[in-house]
Amino acid sequence: MLMSQQDYYETLGVPKSANQEEIKSAFRRLARQYHPDVSDAPDAEERFKEINEAYAVLSDDEKRAAYDRYGHAGLNGFGGAPDFSNLDIEDLLNMFGFGGLGGFGRQRRHNPNAPRRGADLQYNMTLEFEEAVFGVEKEVEFIRDETCERCHGSKAEPGTSAVRCTACNGQGEVRQTRQTLFGAMVQVVTCPTCSGSGQIVESPCQQCYGRGIERKTRRKNVQVPGGVDTGTRIRLSSEGQPGINGGPSGDLYLSIRVNPHKFFKRRENDILLNLDINIAQASLGADVEVPTVDGPAILTIPAGTQPGKVLRMRNKGVPYLRSDRRGDQLVIVNTEIPKKLTNQQRELLEKLAESLGTEVKPQERSLLDSVRDFFGG
């Protein structure tokens, strides 16, 4: 007898016109959701039995035809539905060609004794603006695992050694047999006694507590190249965590952050500097001393320089990484209007204003538009 008078199509959530792929897909989705191994729902076991029963009928063309024509009464001669509730979710989905929880196709069995690469480490490094421009040698201090000096990685107290695991005979794997719809299924799993190592450490090392590795602080001098910026990552090969079972070590990544500068701003490999000059320097022109990352330098202000004018100082910018080329320093000129004047300065400006007249000219484009055009939007 079947367990209940349920509507099998409704149980699987498929229409009566569903093909076998749609039925299988619906079963797979619901099996993932309600299998007792993965679901915490109080009715998960009962729901899974209903899903199991529905799939057993609708996946069989002959049973499905009898059910479609006569309902549950048409199934009396076919026997009970198979019970998948004793299979774990991986076995169940593998049985139907779903490849376990990872997707379609069977998963390859993991060898616990295979060499594996060590994990990568990250170190956050903060640089001053000039250090990022020209490069600097820095000492980094980081913590990583290293082979235990006491047991030399054997995990056993000196004078003792690990013994072969009797549960798996040193293989690291054991075979388990389960009864399934298709008979006995043999599954190879990692040995639970030795966790796949094939050995048992009866006297663990007192220094590393049987891990074979210990945490250590390491210091290393690192040459940071000129031209790095916030977000740059520098890879130090094989300075990360040690490999497992003889695998290669991971890498250490330096993550760079650059502190802002009092005067300079960076735009790719160019350095921007806002410079205030007075109205006489802007009108008559002048040679002025300006700061650069190389030290003070002379910049020529052409006569008649307008506010927002951008003057370029060649090769005063940031070096390109792994190159002899450098960017430029771009000086954005601003005319500073004095807020307080001496009597003499006022007299001179009044005479200048008298000679210049009172005519004003509206601008077609703003100063901000001109600066944006220079820097490409």
Secondary structure, 3 states (H helix, E strand, C coil): CCCCCCCHHHHHCCCCCCCHHHHHHHHHHHHHHHCCCCCCCCCHHHHHHHHHHHHHHHCCHHHHHHHHHHHHHHHHHHCCCCCCCCCCHHHHHHHCCCCHHHCCCCCCCCCCCCCECCCCEEEEEEECHHHHHHEEEEEEEEEEEEECCCCCCCCECCCCCCEECCCCCCCCEEEEEEEECCEEEEEEEECCCCCCCCEECCCECCCCCCCCEEEEEEEEEEEEECCCCCCCEEEECCCCCCCECCCCCCCEEEEEEECCCCCCEEECCEEEEEEEEEHHHHHHCEEEEECCCCCCEEEEECCCCCCCCEEEECCCCCECCCCCCECCEEEEEEEECCCCCCHHHHHHHHHHHHHHCCCCCCCCCCHHHHHHHHCCC
